[in-house]
Amino acid sequence: MRVLVTGGAGFIGSHVVDALLAAGHEPHVLDNLSSGQRENLPQGVPLSEVDIRDTPALSAAFDEARPEAICHHAAQVSVARSVREPAVDAEINIVGMLNVISQAHRVGASRFVFASSGGALYGETSEAADETTVAMPISPYGIGKWMGERYLDWAAGELGFAAVSLRYSNVYGPRQSVEGEAGVVAAFCRDLEAGADLTIFGDGCQTRDFVFVGDVARANVAAIERANPGEAAAVNVSTGEAVEINMLAGLLGELVAARLGRDDSGTPRHEASRAGDIRHSLMDPSAAAERLGWYPEVLLRDGLERTVAWLVGAER
Ligand SMILES: NC(=O)c1ccc[n+]([C@@H]2O[C@H](COP(=O)([O-])OP(=O)(O)OC[C@H]3O[C@@H](n4cnc5c(N)ncnc54)[C@H](O)[C@@H]3O)[C@@H](O)[C@H]2O)c1
């Protein structure tokens, strides 16, 4: 299938490109390179350097790529920036997404996978959230993801789209930056490599559900292949395992020290919790198994080892 990956030069999008190629599909990337990088892409994958807010350029890129399916990852990804500049967030994450939906409809690309966010939709979870858990976004970023899902309901019902919103938990892995939702992994690695103390906000007993980026990329391929015309599904892409931040810090300390041949694995420093930080975020991935035949495969230690190998030292 010819698949247009918006945001395909970014962290998750570039892994989606790799997984599409491995599954025999033909990815074409559309990205304005605001945070994405050309070097993230394998040789030979076409790149349209276009902003999803620029309708004429977007239209020309769709004519060139002639996609049959879309993986929509282009976005303003910072929750903090969405609070500071909600209108900019909406221009990219709501109007920009509508531009992509409209172009997809124009060229007859009705398979549509959307990078949504479980963390931003569910917020604090007392137990693992499934897809029936009521979404209560509290940031403009979360509201934008919720709106994106609602527009896909409309596109499935009125335009016949086969749509899947993948609600990611905290995605980590090679090529990630400190800006994204699981930026804590990259931030810890950066501090450990520099020999600085890790900063943990609060007591460190807060938990997150970390999913490896290669697993997320496979979920995209499954969603593209299995989406049903006229239906907009929303599916969690997570592990269902709660990882304490103290535990993450300890494990990364050990892995970074081993990689750099150091004895000292660093001592975390605790600072006051940040306003708005949630305590627990956990998501049930059972529906993805039923609907997409998808399971997370990479265990945390293995995934962190691969991440450290990329983020720390010379492998980049
Ligand atoms: N990282 C996570 O843990 C996580 C969790 C939930 C959802 N998501 C979603 O996954 C998607 C990818 O996120 P990521 O972590 O890979 O971030 P990223 O910043 O690496 O990727 C975003 C990509 O979109 C591109 N982009 C940004 N604005 C654009 C625009 N106006 N026009 C065209 N391209 C534009 C950037 O250059 C970049 O390549 C986003 O939609 C994000 O909201 C990420």
The ligand as an SDF file (V2000), in Angstrom:
LIG
                    3D

 44 48  0  0  0  0  0  0  0  0999 V2000
    6.0650   10.5500   22.2300 N   0  0  0  0  0  0  0  0  0  0  0  0
    4.9920   10.1260   22.8880 C   0  0  0  0  0  0  0  0  0  0  0  0
    5.1190    9.4950   23.9710 O   0  0  0  0  0  0  0  0  0  0  0  0
    3.5940   10.3390   22.3200 C   0  0  0  0  0  0  0  0  0  0  0  0
    2.5060    9.9260   23.0940 C   0  0  0  0  0  0  0  0  0  0  0  0
    1.2130   10.1190   22.5870 C   0  0  0  0  0  0  0  0  0  0  0  0
    1.0210   10.6690   21.3180 C   0  0  0  0  0  0  0  0  0  0  0  0
    2.1000   11.0930   20.5930 N   0  0  0  0  0  0  0  0  0  0  0  0
    1.8490   11.6600   19.2640 C   0  0  0  0  0  0  0  0  0  0  0  0
    2.6460   10.9770   18.3020 O   0  0  0  0  0  0  0  0  0  0  0  0
    2.9600   11.8630   17.2110 C   0  0  0  0  0  0  0  0  0  0  0  0
    4.4620   11.8780   16.9620 C   0  0  0  0  0  0  0  0  0  0  0  0
    5.1160   12.3990   18.1390 O   0  0  0  0  0  0  0  0  0  0  0  0
    6.6900   12.2730   18.4040 P   0  0  0  0  0  0  0  0  0  0  0  0
    6.8630   11.9930   19.8450 O   0  0  0  0  0  0  0  0  0  0  0  0
    7.2790   11.3570   17.3780 O   0  0  0  0  0  0  0  0  0  0  0  0
    7.1610   13.7690   18.1670 O   0  0  0  0  0  0  0  0  0  0  0  0
    8.1360   14.4070   17.0470 P   0  0  0  0  0  0  0  0  0  0  0  0
    8.2180   15.8590   17.3610 O   0  0  0  0  0  0  0  0  0  0  0  0
    9.3860   13.6480   16.9350 O   0  0  0  0  0  0  0  0  0  0  0  0
    7.2790   14.2010   15.7100 O   0  0  0  0  0  0  0  0  0  0  0  0
    6.3830   15.1470   15.1750 C   0  0  0  0  0  0  0  0  0  0  0  0
    6.7500   15.3610   13.7290 C   0  0  0  0  0  0  0  0  0  0  0  0
    5.7840   16.2390   13.1320 O   0  0  0  0  0  0  0  0  0  0  0  0
    6.4800   17.2340   12.3880 C   0  0  0  0  0  0  0  0  0  0  0  0
    5.6070   18.4220   12.3700 N   0  0  0  0  0  0  0  0  0  0  0  0
    5.3110   19.2270   13.4210 C   0  0  0  0  0  0  0  0  0  0  0  0
    4.4870   20.2140   13.0260 N   0  0  0  0  0  0  0  0  0  0  0  0
    4.2690   20.0310   11.6980 C   0  0  0  0  0  0  0  0  0  0  0  0
    3.5130   20.7330   10.7310 C   0  0  0  0  0  0  0  0  0  0  0  0
    2.8360   21.8470   11.0490 N   0  0  0  0  0  0  0  0  0  0  0  0
    3.4950   20.2800    9.4610 N   0  0  0  0  0  0  0  0  0  0  0  0
    4.2140   19.1580    9.1180 C   0  0  0  0  0  0  0  0  0  0  0  0
    4.9500   18.4540    9.9890 N   0  0  0  0  0  0  0  0  0  0  0  0
    4.9800   18.8890   11.2710 C   0  0  0  0  0  0  0  0  0  0  0  0
    7.7940   17.4460   13.1150 C   0  0  0  0  0  0  0  0  0  0  0  0
    8.8110   17.9920   12.2890 O   0  0  0  0  0  0  0  0  0  0  0  0
    8.1270   16.0190   13.5580 C   0  0  0  0  0  0  0  0  0  0  0  0
    8.8640   15.3250   12.5810 O   0  0  0  0  0  0  0  0  0  0  0  0
    2.3800   13.2210   17.6030 C   0  0  0  0  0  0  0  0  0  0  0  0
    1.1090   13.3590   16.9890 O   0  0  0  0  0  0  0  0  0  0  0  0
    2.2410   13.1260   19.1130 C   0  0  0  0  0  0  0  0  0  0  0  0
    1.2310   13.9830   19.5890 O   0  0  0  0  0  0  0  0  0  0  0  0
    3.3820   10.9350   21.0680 C   0  0  0  0  0  0  0  0  0  0  0  0
  1  2  1  0
  2  3  2  0
  2  4  1  0
  4  5  1  0
  4 44  2  0
  5  6  2  0
  6  7  1  0
  7  8  2  0
  8  9  1  0
  8 44  1  0
  9 10  1  0
  9 42  1  0
 10 11  1  0
 11 12  1  0
 11 40  1  0
 12 13  1  0
 13 14  1  0
 14 15  2  0
 14 16  1  0
 14 17  1  0
 17 18  1  0
 18 19  2  0
 18 20  1  0
 18 21  1  0
 21 22  1  0
 22 23  1  0
 23 24  1  0
 23 38  1  0
 24 25  1  0
 25 26  1  0
 25 36  1  0
 26 27  1  0
 26 35  1  0
 27 28  2  0
 28 29  1  0
 29 30  1  0
 29 35  2  0
 30 31  1  0
 30 32  2  0
 32 33  1  0
 33 34  2  0
 34 35  1  0
 36 37  1  0
 36 38  1  0
 38 39  1  0
 40 41  1  0
 40 42  1  0
 42 43  1  0
M  CHG  2   8   1  16  -1
M  END
$$$$
